[in-house]
Amino acid sequence: MEEEFDKLLKKYEHVDKEGEGKDQLIDYEAFGEQEEFVRIPKERIGVLIGRKGSTKKKIEEITKTRMEVDSETGEVFISSTEKTDDPLAVWKARDVVMAIGRGFSPERAFRLFNEGEVLEIINLSDIIIGNEKNALPRIRGRIIGRKGRTREIIEEMSGADISVYGKTVAIIGNPIQVEIAKTAIEKLARGSPHGTVYKYLERRKKDLELEGGVYYGEG
């Protein structure tokens, strides 16, 4: 089981973070400083900053990085500081920013600060086949379910956190949790009956519990 976890962790080390065309990032280093540029939807900037700047400040304090936010464009610039002691700090801050940009509350996005947690973003436009006018709302509805119940079941059975926002579905969890939730979401998006997807989730949950326990991660 540990071998499977390590394999999946390696797979998600360079996870695709593209959202629905509004999120962009550039990774580069200059003069020994690690820096990241991210663009998130402008309507999520207020959530990222938080009341009186509290959320932005907390991200900076946890990662010991510096963040500059342009509320007009949705651009966020993250850089290391003299106090930064974690080589992954800027990347962690970037992932938290992107998670908030994809609809997660700051509290849920902060799960990414835990060891081994990753962010995966699925662009539903990549799954939709044809030009059906109501395809996206229909697929979103299948994933969310009545009163959000389907999304809750996927979260409960996979151990991952899920946010459906715009044309994207974002997932936070350890690599195995993310893999399970992603498979369930893609099955629903491609038309699999809800009952079939729930059976898949139950089977994976039981298999992983029997195999010994990397199923449930922190958070």
TABEL-V348423 format. One record per backbone hydrogen bond with DSSP energy under -0.5 kcal/mol. NH is the residue of the N-H (numbers start at 1). CO is the residue of the C=O. If there is no record, write none. Layout:
nh=NH co=CO
nh=NH co=CO
//
This chain:
nh=5 co=1
nh=6 co=2
nh=7 co=3
nh=8 co=4
nh=9 co=5
nh=10 co=6
nh=11 co=7
nh=12 co=8
nh=13 co=10
nh=14 co=11
nh=15 co=12
nh=19 co=23
nh=24 co=22
nh=24 co=39
nh=26 co=37
nh=28 co=26
nh=28 co=35
nh=30 co=33
nh=33 co=30
nh=35 co=28
nh=36 co=78
nh=37 co=26
nh=38 co=76
nh=39 co=24
nh=40 co=74
nh=44 co=41
nh=45 co=42
nh=48 co=44
nh=49 co=45
nh=50 co=46
nh=53 co=50
nh=54 co=51
nh=55 co=49
nh=56 co=49
nh=57 co=53
nh=58 co=54
nh=59 co=55
nh=60 co=56
nh=61 co=57
nh=62 co=58
nh=63 co=59
nh=64 co=60
nh=65 co=60
nh=66 co=79
nh=68 co=77
nh=70 co=75
nh=71 co=69
nh=74 co=70
nh=75 co=70
nh=76 co=38
nh=77 co=68
nh=78 co=36
nh=78 co=76
nh=79 co=66
nh=80 co=34
nh=81 co=64
nh=84 co=81
nh=87 co=85
nh=89 co=86
nh=92 co=88
nh=93 co=89
nh=94 co=90
nh=95 co=91
nh=96 co=92
nh=97 co=93
nh=98 co=94
nh=99 co=95
nh=100 co=96
nh=101 co=97
nh=102 co=98
nh=103 co=100
nh=104 co=99
nh=109 co=105
nh=110 co=106
nh=111 co=108
nh=112 co=109
nh=113 co=110
nh=114 co=111
nh=117 co=114
nh=118 co=173
nh=120 co=171
nh=121 co=16
nh=122 co=169
nh=123 co=121
nh=124 co=122
nh=124 co=167
nh=125 co=167
nh=126 co=123
nh=127 co=124
nh=128 co=124
nh=135 co=132
nh=138 co=134
nh=139 co=135
nh=140 co=136
nh=141 co=137
nh=142 co=138
nh=143 co=139
nh=144 co=140
nh=145 co=141
nh=148 co=145
nh=149 co=146
nh=150 co=144
nh=151 co=144
nh=152 co=148
nh=153 co=149
nh=154 co=150
nh=155 co=151
nh=156 co=152
nh=157 co=153
nh=158 co=154
nh=159 co=155
nh=161 co=172
nh=163 co=170
nh=165 co=163
nh=165 co=168
nh=168 co=165
nh=169 co=122
nh=170 co=163
nh=171 co=120
nh=172 co=161
nh=173 co=118
nh=175 co=116
nh=178 co=174
nh=179 co=175
nh=180 co=176
nh=181 co=177
nh=182 co=178
nh=183 co=179
nh=184 co=180
nh=185 co=181
nh=186 co=182
nh=187 co=183
nh=188 co=184
nh=189 co=185
nh=190 co=186
nh=191 co=188
nh=192 co=187
nh=197 co=193
nh=198 co=194
nh=199 co=195
nh=200 co=196
nh=201 co=197
nh=202 co=198
nh=203 co=199
nh=204 co=200
nh=205 co=201
nh=206 co=202
nh=207 co=203
nh=208 co=204
nh=209 co=205
nh=210 co=206
nh=211 co=207
nh=212 co=208
nh=212 co=209
nh=213 co=208
nh=217 co=215
//
